[in-house]
Amino acid sequence: MSFDVLASGFGLAEGPTAGPGGVLYVSDALLGGVRRLDPDGGEHRLLAGRRGIGGLALHAAGGLLASGRDVVLLDGAQVRPVLADAAATGFNDLGVGPGGELLVGVLRYRPLRGEAARPGTIWSLGADGGRVTLQAELNWPNGLAVSADGWMYAADYDTGTVLRGRWTGPDPDAPPRLEPWWSSPSGQADGLAVDEAGGVLVALGTGAGVARIGPDGVLDHVLDVPAAIVSSVCFAGDGHTDLIITTSDQTEDGQPGGSVLRTRASVPGLPVPPVTIPVPATESASAPTGEPARG
């Protein structure tokens, strides 16, 4: 399998998100910031200095949602706060429900600082501004997605488990319940995406690959990736036939070598809708597109 290198020099490339017009957004969870990769090869740096961005999502009204110590919306020249919680150590991956709900992985410990694992949670925020806590036992929530036939998936990086449950929407009286569904052979399950046939593609962390699991929970194949760590995946391009893979690696001289790779998807991906949650109208910080900002 051949790979195109779209961008490199990341500490830990994360949160790949396909935007309109062939644009691709990717965060750097370790070195900070977001890069916008244009189809003509141009790069623009956004939210420079903001570390810990494990997830990105497009908003229906425009702008880009980014996780970290809180969740913010980068909208042109503004960075607007969207979600914060004093009991959370941070927010990791983001996903989108079929109705434009924002799915958020909530951390209760700092795994990159070596803290002992503590149970996290997953929230679903609806278009009405309401918040639902999903029923799921996991520590380091990652890879949040919903399939076309109504299955929700979430990865727990700490245990290497992918959880699955029926998507029940934003009803607080009937939140989705996720149960362990698949165990990663590498012991790690990072970002994930769903294809149009219901297959789930899971980044295997130090397993240096991407696994495709069929909707029956059986491993279909593992795509080997030339990287020390494979952190996340998404679909992009015409017909969602490009598979985008983010990595972390170190070059021989010790410089950051995380990359954004592209290859052909074995099955086209399922389109991800934009988020429809309400966002504050007040400006909180200046962040001109393509210029350094503090988020």
Protein Blocks (a to p, Z undefined) as FASTA:
>chain_A
ZZddfbghifbdghiacdehhiacdddfkngpaddddfkopacdehehiahiabdcddfk
gpjddedjbdcddehjaccdfbdcfkbgbdcbdcddfkopacddddfbdfknopacdddd
dddddfkopacddddddfbdghiaddfkopacdddfknopacddddebjafklccddddf
bdcfklpacdddddfkopacddehjnopacdddfkopafbdcddddfbdfbdcdedehil
accdddddddfkopafbdcdddddfbdcddddddfbdcdfbdfbdcdehiacdZZ
